[in-house]
Amino acid sequence: MKVAPWSPELAEQYRALGLWSGETFDDVLRAWAGDADIASHTAVVDVDRRLSYAELHERVDLLAAGLAALGIRPDDRVLLQIPNRVAFVETVFALFRARAVPVFGLPAHREAELVGIARSAGAVAIVAPRAHEGFDHRALVEAVAGQVDSVRHLIDVDDLDSLFAEPIEHGRADPSELAFLQLSGGSTGIPKLIPRTHDDYLYSVRRSNEVCGVTGDTVFMATLPVAHNFPMSSPGILGALYAGGTVALTASPTPSVAWEMVQREGVTMTGLVPPLARLWTETAERGTEFDISSLETIQVGGARCPDELARRIGPALGVTLQQVFGMAEGLVCYTRLDDPIEEICTTQGRPMSDADQVRIVDEAGEPVSSGPGFLETQGPYTIRGYWAGAGADSFAPDGWYRTGDVVELNEHGNLVVRGRGGDRVNRGGEKVSAEQLEEQLLEHPGVRDAVVVAVADQYLGERTCAYVIPADPQEPPNLAGIRRFVREAGLAEWKLPDTVKVVDGFPETGVGKVSRKKLRALLAG
């Protein structure tokens, strides 16, 4: 079986509670396009194009018919590599209408990743631009198609209109069946595929809207790559569309580009990863000519937001900060908009649904009564297994998902993320939390940003290396000063960094997270 189902007991419980409502994504678009008050409202806009709900519905109808005429059938998997533009939304909803299955690739993926993803999914088609940001995507997808037998069609996202055909009836999707495949957020190897149903994902979207205050007046801007789970559904573009709001898509997350979109469209909400949040905050602190006063909420997720940065975001940008901690596999935690400021700045929130179940265990799988441990979860929108049975060791024998995150529960029921299991440095048997050490380094007046990674050592197994971006490049901190500062902050001697590397910036993954893998590779090289 390609998709691991929830147990009949859990499925019945989620339906009885009204969590799984029997809606499909196509139902949502059809409903708004047929609503006289909403149909003319802007559904999606980028720098070049704007579509109302009625226009989006019409174009989805034409494209879905064209895809069917091309030979794409219900349940066929179609790999997408589409940048932040209106065509992303058109293509995704056309596939939903045709009852085909989008597979959400990222524009930053290259041949090795795309070949692995396409093979695992059994993709029959790839949709991509001819070129993007100077990169030849057409040559890339042709190379992928040459290595994956299932791929029969290469579709140019810049020429979707050429596929349009007379609309046809497609039949309605089963809400409990596969809606799309996402990619796991793992930092090594080929991403595993995450199967999501209409039932479970639409519940996640609906509940996110309730927690985050998304309404028909919301203008959500996708600042991160839109195919990533965070900007897609937490509450993301799908949350805005579910509420009858507006989705704005910016081609670049930099303030000089993104803030122009904020000003033009009156953006009220967006989501950032910590490096971008720092860039936006520092830019705002220096002053800007753009009017970004429409912004009400900025979410920060994808990695833990350092406490010192979290405290600066609201005052600098004139917004309410909302921390988001979650995973494409399911569980999403939010700080609430009315939480005390200290909770917002120092925790990563609590599960959004009363039906979410979490437990914190040690390395042996035994419950932890206090202090940090490994997070495991199950719930109405947390998967029970990866596509085609991959990564079975990520699930406990009772089906709970082993997130790999090291967390601690505070006295108010909020989670504090201490890092990933793999982000801990095992220094001669003593565990060093990368997150804890990074927090201390960020308190140093000479450090603008910091990332801690493990480096192999023949005597201790691993030693600790701190990469730091200096506050003043002319006077960078040194190892002796850093170690003295951390020691005086009260950390144990074995938690002090063994090495300090001063750098201009950090390498990033395709979704804007700091790439610890690349930092470790720099040490090895």
C-alpha positions as CSV (number, residue, x, y, z in Angstrom):
1,M,0.0,0.0,0.0
2,K,1.4,3.4,-1.1
3,V,-0.4,5.4,1.7
4,A,-0.5,4.3,5.3
5,P,-4.1,4.9,6.6
6,W,-5.3,6.0,10.0
7,S,-6.8,3.2,12.0
8,P,-10.6,2.8,11.5
9,E,-11.2,3.9,15.1
10,L,-9.2,7.1,14.7
11,A,-10.8,7.9,11.3
12,E,-14.2,7.4,12.7
13,Q,-13.4,9.6,15.7
14,Y,-12.1,12.5,13.5
15,R,-15.2,12.3,11.3
16,A,-17.5,12.2,14.3
17,L,-15.8,15.3,15.8
18,G,-16.3,17.1,12.5
19,L,-12.5,17.5,12.0
20,W,-12.6,15.6,8.7
21,S,-15.5,17.4,7.0
22,G,-15.6,15.6,3.6
23,E,-14.5,18.7,1.7
24,T,-12.1,18.7,-1.2
25,F,-9.8,21.5,-2.5
26,D,-11.8,21.7,-5.7
27,D,-15.0,22.2,-3.6
28,V,-13.4,25.3,-2.0
29,L,-12.7,27.0,-5.3
30,R,-16.0,26.1,-6.8
31,A,-17.8,27.5,-3.7
32,W,-16.1,30.9,-3.8
33,A,-16.4,31.2,-7.6
34,G,-20.1,30.7,-7.2
35,D,-20.5,33.2,-4.4
36,A,-21.8,36.5,-5.8
37,D,-20.1,38.4,-3.0
38,I,-16.7,36.7,-3.4
39,A,-16.4,35.8,-7.1
40,S,-15.0,39.1,-8.2
41,H,-12.6,39.4,-5.1
42,T,-8.9,39.0,-5.9
43,A,-7.9,35.4,-5.3
44,V,-4.2,35.6,-6.3
45,V,-1.8,38.2,-7.5
46,D,1.9,38.4,-8.4
47,V,4.0,41.2,-9.9
48,D,2.5,40.7,-13.4
49,R,-0.9,39.1,-13.0
50,R,-4.1,39.2,-11.0
51,L,-7.0,36.7,-10.9
52,S,-10.4,36.9,-9.2
53,Y,-12.0,33.8,-7.8
54,A,-14.2,33.6,-10.9
55,E,-11.3,34.0,-13.2
56,L,-9.2,31.5,-11.4
57,H,-12.1,29.0,-11.5
58,E,-12.5,29.5,-15.3
59,R,-8.8,29.1,-16.1
60,V,-8.6,26.0,-13.8
61,D,-11.5,24.5,-15.8
62,L,-9.8,25.1,-19.1
63,L,-6.4,23.8,-17.9
64,A,-7.8,20.7,-16.2
65,A,-9.5,19.8,-19.5
66,G,-6.2,20.3,-21.3
67,L,-4.3,18.2,-18.9
68,A,-6.9,15.4,-19.3
69,A,-6.6,15.7,-23.1
70,L,-2.8,15.4,-22.8
71,G,-3.4,12.0,-21.2
72,I,-3.1,12.9,-17.5
73,R,-5.5,10.7,-15.6
74,P,-7.0,10.6,-12.1
75,D,-4.3,9.5,-9.5
76,D,-1.4,10.3,-11.9
77,R,1.4,12.1,-10.1
78,V,2.7,15.3,-11.6
79,L,5.9,16.9,-10.3
80,L,5.8,20.6,-10.0
81,Q,8.8,22.9,-9.9
82,I,7.1,26.3,-10.1
83,P,8.4,29.6,-8.6
84,N,6.2,32.0,-6.7
85,R,3.8,33.1,-9.4
86,V,0.1,32.9,-10.2
87,A,0.7,29.9,-12.4
88,F,1.5,27.8,-9.4
89,V,-2.0,28.3,-8.0
90,E,-3.6,27.7,-11.4
91,T,-1.7,24.5,-12.0
92,V,-2.3,23.0,-8.5
93,F,-6.0,23.6,-8.6
94,A,-6.3,22.3,-12.2
95,L,-4.6,19.1,-11.0
96,F,-7.1,18.9,-8.1
97,R,-10.0,19.4,-10.5
98,A,-8.6,16.7,-12.9
99,R,-8.2,14.5,-9.8
100,A,-4.5,14.1,-10.5
101,V,-1.9,14.4,-7.7
102,P,0.6,17.3,-7.4
103,V,4.0,16.5,-6.2
104,F,5.5,19.6,-4.7
105,G,9.1,20.1,-5.8
106,L,11.1,23.3,-5.1
107,P,12.7,25.6,-7.6
108,A,16.0,25.1,-5.9
109,H,16.0,21.3,-6.5
110,R,18.4,20.0,-9.1
111,E,18.9,16.8,-11.0
112,A,19.8,14.4,-8.3
113,E,16.8,15.4,-6.1
114,L,14.3,15.6,-9.0
115,V,15.3,12.2,-10.4
116,G,14.8,10.6,-6.9
117,I,11.5,12.4,-6.3
118,A,10.1,11.6,-9.8
119,R,11.1,8.0,-9.5
120,S,9.7,7.6,-6.0
121,A,6.4,9.3,-7.0
122,G,6.2,7.6,-10.4
123,A,5.6,11.0,-11.9
124,V,4.0,11.0,-15.4
125,A,4.7,14.7,-16.0
126,I,6.9,17.6,-14.9
127,V,5.7,21.2,-14.8
128,A,8.5,23.8,-14.8
129,P,9.5,27.2,-16.3
130,R,11.8,27.4,-19.2
131,A,14.2,29.4,-17.0
132,H,14.2,31.0,-13.6
133,E,16.7,33.4,-12.1
134,G,19.2,32.6,-14.8
135,F,19.0,28.9,-14.5
136,D,17.9,26.6,-17.5
137,H,15.1,24.6,-16.0
138,R,14.1,23.2,-19.4
139,A,17.4,21.5,-19.7
140,L,17.1,20.2,-16.2
141,V,13.7,18.6,-16.6
142,E,14.8,17.1,-19.9
143,A,17.7,15.5,-18.1
144,V,15.4,14.2,-15.4
145,A,12.9,12.8,-18.0
146,G,15.7,11.0,-19.7
147,Q,16.4,9.0,-16.5
148,V,12.8,8.4,-15.2
149,D,10.8,6.0,-17.4
150,S,7.4,7.1,-16.0
151,V,7.8,10.7,-17.2
152,R,5.8,11.2,-20.4
153,H,5.2,14.9,-20.5
154,L,7.2,18.1,-19.9
155,I,4.9,21.0,-19.4
156,D,6.1,24.6,-19.8
157,V,4.5,26.6,-17.0
158,D,5.1,29.8,-19.0
159,D,2.7,28.5,-21.7
160,L,-0.2,27.0,-19.9
161,D,-2.7,28.7,-22.1
162,S,-1.6,26.5,-25.1
163,L,-3.0,23.5,-23.2
164,F,-6.5,25.0,-22.6
165,A,-9.4,22.8,-23.9
166,E,-13.2,22.8,-23.7
167,P,-14.2,22.1,-20.1
168,I,-15.3,18.6,-19.2
169,E,-16.7,16.8,-16.2
170,H,-14.0,15.2,-14.1
171,G,-16.0,13.7,-11.2
172,R,-15.4,14.5,-7.6
173,A,-12.4,13.4,-5.7
174,D,-12.8,11.2,-2.6
175,P,-11.9,13.4,0.4
176,S,-10.2,10.5,2.1
177,E,-7.9,9.7,-0.8
178,L,-4.5,11.0,-1.7
179,A,-4.7,14.7,-2.6
180,F,-0.9,15.5,-3.1
181,L,2.6,14.5,-2.1
182,Q,4.9,16.9,-0.2
183,L,8.5,16.5,0.6
184,S,10.1,15.7,3.9
185,G,12.3,18.4,5.4
186,G,15.3,16.1,5.9
187,S,18.6,17.8,5.3
188,T,20.4,14.8,3.7
189,G,19.6,12.5,0.8
190,I,16.5,12.5,-1.4
191,P,13.4,13.8,0.4
192,K,10.8,11.2,1.4
193,L,7.3,11.8,0.1
194,I,4.5,12.8,2.4
195,P,1.0,11.7,1.4
196,R,-1.8,14.1,2.3
197,T,-5.5,13.7,1.9
198,H,-8.1,16.3,1.3
199,D,-9.7,15.5,4.7
200,D,-6.6,15.8,6.8
201,Y,-5.0,18.7,5.1
202,L,-8.1,20.8,4.9
203,Y,-8.6,20.3,8.6
204,S,-5.1,21.6,9.2
205,V,-5.8,24.6,7.0
206,R,-9.2,25.3,8.6
207,R,-7.8,25.1,12.2
208,S,-4.8,27.2,11.3
209,N,-7.2,29.9,10.1
210,E,-9.1,29.8,13.4
211,V,-5.9,30.1,15.4
212,C,-4.2,32.7,13.2
213,G,-7.3,34.9,12.7
214,V,-7.4,34.5,8.9
215,T,-10.6,36.0,7.3
216,G,-11.8,37.2,3.9
217,D,-10.0,40.4,4.6
218,T,-6.6,38.7,5.0
219,V,-3.9,39.4,2.3
220,F,-1.3,36.6,2.8
221,M,2.0,37.0,1.0
222,A,4.0,33.9,0.2
223,T,7.5,35.1,0.8
224,L,9.2,31.7,1.1
225,P,9.0,29.2,-1.8
226,V,5.3,28.6,-2.0
227,A,5.6,24.8,-2.4
228,H,7.0,24.5,1.1
229,N,4.5,23.4,3.7
230,F,4.9,26.5,5.9
231,P,3.8,29.1,3.3
232,M,1.3,26.7,1.8
233,S,-0.8,25.8,4.8
234,S,0.2,27.4,8.1
235,P,-2.1,29.1,7.3
236,G,-0.4,30.0,4.1
237,I,-1.9,30.4,0.6
238,L,-4.4,27.7,1.1
239,G,-5.6,29.3,4.4
240,A,-6.2,32.6,2.6
241,L,-8.0,30.9,-0.3
242,Y,-10.1,28.8,2.1
243,A,-11.2,32.0,3.8
244,G,-11.9,33.9,0.6
245,G,-9.0,36.2,1.2
246,T,-6.2,37.2,-1.2
247,V,-2.8,35.5,-1.9
248,A,0.1,37.7,-3.0
249,L,3.2,36.0,-4.4
250,T,6.5,37.8,-4.2
251,A,9.3,36.8,-6.6
252,S,12.0,37.6,-4.0
253,P,12.0,37.6,-0.1
254,T,14.4,40.6,0.1
255,P,12.9,43.8,1.6
256,S,13.5,45.8,-1.6
257,V,11.2,43.4,-3.6
258,A,8.8,42.0,-1.0
259,W,8.0,45.2,0.7
260,E,7.0,46.8,-2.6
261,M,4.4,44.0,-2.8
262,V,3.3,44.6,0.8
263,Q,2.8,48.3,0.0
264,R,1.0,47.7,-3.3
265,E,-1.4,45.0,-2.1
266,G,-1.9,45.9,1.6
267,V,-0.4,42.6,2.8
268,T,-1.5,41.8,6.3
269,M,0.3,38.5,7.0
270,T,3.4,36.6,5.9
271,G,5.8,33.9,7.1
272,L,9.6,34.0,7.3
273,V,12.4,31.8,8.4
274,P,14.8,33.2,11.0
275,P,17.5,34.4,8.6
276,L,15.0,36.4,6.6
277,A,13.3,37.6,9.8
278,R,16.7,39.0,10.9
279,L,17.2,40.7,7.5
280,W,13.7,42.3,7.6
281,T,14.2,43.4,11.2
282,E,17.6,44.9,10.6
283,T,16.4,46.7,7.5
284,A,13.4,48.1,9.3
285,E,15.6,49.3,12.2
286,R,17.7,51.3,9.7
287,G,14.5,52.8,8.2
288,T,12.7,52.2,4.9
289,E,10.9,54.2,2.3
290,F,8.3,51.5,1.8
291,D,5.0,51.7,3.6
292,I,4.6,48.3,5.3
293,S,2.1,49.5,7.9
294,S,-0.6,47.1,6.6
295,L,1.3,44.2,8.1
296,E,-0.4,42.9,11.2
297,T,1.2,39.5,11.8
298,I,4.6,38.0,10.9
299,Q,5.1,34.4,11.5
300,V,8.5,32.9,12.0
301,G,9.1,29.2,11.6
302,G,11.1,26.6,9.7
303,A,13.7,26.7,12.5
304,R,13.8,28.1,16.0
305,C,13.8,31.9,16.2
306,P,16.4,33.1,18.6
307,D,14.9,34.8,21.6
308,E,16.9,38.0,21.0
309,L,15.6,38.3,17.5
310,A,12.1,37.5,18.5
311,R,12.0,40.4,20.9
312,R,13.1,42.8,18.1
313,I,10.7,41.8,15.3
314,G,7.4,43.3,16.7
315,P,8.9,46.7,17.6
316,A,10.9,47.0,14.4
317,L,8.2,45.9,11.9
318,G,5.1,47.1,13.8
319,V,3.5,43.7,13.9
320,T,2.5,40.9,16.2
321,L,5.0,38.0,16.0
322,Q,3.6,34.5,15.8
323,Q,6.1,31.7,16.3
324,V,5.3,28.5,14.2
325,F,6.8,25.1,14.9
326,G,5.7,22.2,12.8
327,M,6.5,19.8,10.0
328,A,5.1,18.8,6.7
329,E,4.3,15.4,8.2
330,G,1.7,17.0,10.4
331,L,1.8,18.6,13.8
332,V,1.7,22.4,13.8
333,C,2.2,24.5,16.9
334,Y,1.5,28.2,17.2
335,T,2.1,30.9,19.8
336,R,-1.3,32.5,20.1
337,L,-1.8,36.1,19.0
338,D,-2.9,37.0,22.5
339,D,-0.2,35.1,24.4
340,P,2.0,37.1,26.8
341,I,4.9,38.7,25.0
342,E,7.4,36.5,26.9
343,E,5.7,33.3,25.7
344,I,5.7,34.6,22.1
345,C,9.4,35.5,22.3
346,T,10.7,32.4,24.1
347,T,8.5,29.5,23.1
348,Q,7.4,27.9,19.8
349,G,3.8,27.6,20.8
350,R,1.5,24.7,21.5
351,P,-0.4,22.3,19.3
352,M,-3.2,24.0,17.3
353,S,-5.8,21.3,17.8
354,D,-7.3,19.7,20.9
355,A,-7.1,16.4,18.9
356,D,-3.3,16.6,18.6
357,Q,-1.5,14.2,20.9
358,V,2.1,14.7,21.9
359,R,4.5,12.9,24.1
360,I,8.1,13.5,25.0
361,V,10.4,10.5,25.4
362,D,14.0,9.7,26.0
363,E,16.3,7.8,23.6
364,A,14.9,4.5,24.8
365,G,11.3,5.7,24.0
366,E,10.4,6.0,27.7
367,P,8.3,9.1,28.8
368,V,10.3,12.1,30.2
369,S,8.8,13.6,33.3
370,S,10.7,16.8,33.1
371,G,13.4,18.4,31.0
372,P,14.0,18.0,27.2
373,G,13.3,14.9,25.2
374,F,12.3,13.7,21.8
375,L,8.9,14.7,20.5
376,E,6.4,12.1,19.2
377,T,2.9,12.9,18.0
378,Q,-0.2,11.6,16.4
379,G,-3.4,13.4,15.3
380,P,-6.0,14.2,12.6
381,Y,-3.5,15.7,10.2
382,T,-0.3,13.9,11.1
383,I,0.6,11.1,8.7
384,R,0.9,7.4,9.7
385,G,3.6,6.7,7.2
386,Y,5.6,8.0,4.3
387,W,4.7,7.2,0.7
388,A,5.4,3.6,-0.3
389,G,6.6,2.7,3.2
390,A,9.8,4.7,3.1
391,G,11.3,5.8,6.4
392,A,9.5,3.2,8.6
393,D,11.8,3.9,11.5
394,S,10.3,7.4,11.7
395,F,7.2,5.9,13.2
396,A,6.8,4.2,16.6
397,P,5.2,0.7,16.7
398,D,1.9,2.3,17.7
399,G,2.0,4.6,14.7
400,W,3.0,7.8,16.4
401,Y,5.4,10.0,14.3
402,R,8.9,10.4,15.7
403,T,9.7,14.0,14.8
404,G,13.3,13.9,15.7
405,D,12.9,17.3,17.5
406,V,14.3,17.8,21.0
407,V,11.7,19.8,23.0
408,E,10.8,20.8,26.5
409,L,7.3,21.6,27.8
410,N,7.1,24.8,29.9
411,E,4.7,25.4,32.8
412,H,2.1,27.0,30.4
413,G,1.9,24.1,28.1
414,N,4.0,25.7,25.3
415,L,6.9,23.8,23.7
416,V,10.4,25.1,23.7
417,V,12.5,23.6,20.8
418,R,16.0,22.7,22.0
419,G,17.1,21.4,18.6
420,R,17.1,18.3,16.4
421,G,18.4,15.0,17.6
422,G,21.1,15.4,15.0
423,D,21.9,18.9,16.1
424,R,23.2,17.8,19.4
425,V,27.0,17.5,19.6
426,N,28.0,14.2,21.4
427,R,31.3,15.5,22.9
428,G,32.9,12.5,24.7
429,G,29.5,11.3,25.9
430,E,28.4,14.8,27.1
431,K,25.5,16.2,24.9
432,V,25.8,19.8,23.8
433,S,22.6,21.4,22.5
434,A,23.4,23.4,19.4
435,E,20.3,25.6,20.1
436,Q,21.3,26.4,23.7
437,L,24.9,27.4,22.7
438,E,23.6,29.5,19.8
439,E,21.3,31.4,22.1
440,Q,24.3,32.2,24.4
441,L,26.4,33.3,21.4
442,L,23.7,35.6,20.2
443,E,23.9,37.5,23.5
444,H,27.6,38.4,22.7
445,P,27.8,42.0,21.6
446,G,30.2,41.1,18.9
447,V,28.0,38.4,17.3
448,R,25.3,39.2,14.8
449,D,24.3,35.6,14.1
450,A,25.6,32.1,15.0
451,V,25.2,28.5,14.0
452,V,26.8,25.6,15.9
453,V,27.6,22.3,14.3
454,A,29.5,19.1,15.2
455,V,32.9,18.3,13.8
456,A,34.4,14.8,14.0
457,D,37.1,14.2,16.5
458,Q,39.1,11.0,16.9
459,Y,39.3,11.3,20.6
460,L,36.0,12.8,21.7
461,G,33.9,11.5,18.8
462,E,32.7,15.1,18.1
463,R,33.8,18.6,19.0
464,T,31.8,21.8,18.8
465,C,32.3,24.4,16.0
466,A,30.6,27.8,16.1
467,Y,30.2,29.7,12.9
468,V,29.6,33.4,13.7
469,I,28.7,36.4,11.6
470,P,30.4,39.4,13.4
471,A,28.4,42.5,14.3
472,D,31.5,44.5,13.2
473,P,33.5,42.8,10.5
474,Q,36.5,45.0,11.3
475,E,36.5,43.6,14.9
476,P,35.4,40.0,14.8
477,P,35.3,38.0,18.0
478,N,37.9,35.4,18.7
479,L,37.8,31.9,20.3
480,A,39.2,33.0,23.6
481,G,36.8,35.9,24.0
482,I,33.8,33.7,22.9
483,R,34.7,30.9,25.4
484,R,35.2,33.4,28.2
485,F,31.8,35.0,27.5
486,V,30.0,31.6,27.4
487,R,31.7,30.4,30.5
488,E,30.7,33.6,32.4
489,A,27.1,33.1,31.2
490,G,27.1,29.9,33.3
491,L,27.4,27.1,30.7
492,A,29.3,24.0,31.6
493,E,32.9,23.8,30.5
494,W,32.2,21.0,28.0
495,K,29.5,23.2,26.3
496,L,32.0,25.8,25.3
497,P,32.8,25.9,21.6
498,D,36.1,24.2,20.6
499,T,36.4,26.2,17.4
500,V,35.1,29.5,16.2
501,K,34.9,30.3,12.5
502,V,34.1,33.9,11.4
503,V,32.1,34.0,8.2
504,D,30.2,36.6,6.1
505,G,27.0,34.5,5.9
506,F,25.6,31.0,6.1
507,P,24.8,28.6,3.3
508,E,21.1,27.9,3.0
509,T,18.8,25.1,1.9
510,G,16.3,25.5,-0.9
511,V,13.7,26.7,1.6
512,G,15.9,29.3,3.3
513,K,17.0,27.4,6.3
514,V,20.6,27.4,7.4
515,S,22.2,24.3,5.9
516,R,24.2,22.6,8.7
517,K,25.2,20.0,6.2
518,K,27.0,22.5,4.1
519,L,28.7,24.1,7.1
520,R,29.9,20.7,8.2
521,A,31.2,20.1,4.6
522,L,33.2,23.4,4.8
523,L,34.9,22.0,7.9
524,A,35.6,18.7,6.2
525,G,36.9,20.5,3.1
